[in-house]
Amino acid sequence: MVELVAAIAGASISAAAMGAMGFSRRNDEARNAVIRLTAAVEHIATQLEVLHTDIKEDRKETFQRLNQIENRVSKLEVR
């Protein structure tokens, strides 16, 4: 009878330990997934900032050229 109780207790402890290890592993996987997603979002945000800067510079150059062309056209219209 003592052996039976010891076997049941051992099996219960083993099952509880395996469950805790499985929970811990899933928790680690979830934490790693959050870290990867956070890094990806930060990278995308950085790339968007770079793109925004490029677009602003491109617009500035485009409007400067447009202004120069308008000035040339207005000089030609005066003639």
N, C-alpha and C positions, 0 to 999 in steps of 0.2 A: 504494500500500500504506500509506503514511504517513497518507493521508487517511482510509482505512478504520479504522485504529487510533485516529486522533483522533476520528472519529465515534462509534466504540464507547465510547471513554473518556468523551466528552461525554454520550452517552446514559446511561451508567452513573452518572455524577455527577448528572445530572438526575433519574434515577429514585431514587437514594439521597436526594437533597434533598427530593423530593416525598414519599417515604416518611417521612422525618423530620418534615416539616411536618404530614403527616397524623397521625402519632403524637402530635406536640405538640398538635394541635388536639383530638384525642380526650382527651388528658390534661387540657387546659384545660376541656373539657366535663365530664369526670368531677369535676374539682376544683370547678367551679361547681355541679354537682349536689349534691355533699357539703355545700357551703356553704349552699345553699338548704334541704336537708334538716335541717341543724343548726339553722338559724334557725327552721324550722317546729317542730322538737322543743322548742326553747327557748320559743317562743311558747305551745305547748300546755302546757308545764310551768308557765308563768306563769299561764295561764288556770286550770289545775287548782288552783294555790295559792289563787287568788281564790275559786274555787268552794268549796274546802275551808273557807276563812275564813267565807264566807257560810253554809255549812251549820252550822258551829260556832255562829255567832251565832244562827241560826234555832233550833237545838236548845236553846240556852240560854234564849231567849225562850219557847219552847214549854214547857220544863220549869218555868220560873218561873210561867207561867200555870197549868199543871197543879197545881203546888204551891199556888197561891192557891185554886184550885177545891177541892182536897182539904181545905184549911183551912176553907173555907166550908161544905163538906158535913159535916165533923166538927162544926162549931159547930151546924149544923142538927140533926144527930143527937142532940146533947146535949139539945136542947129537948124 
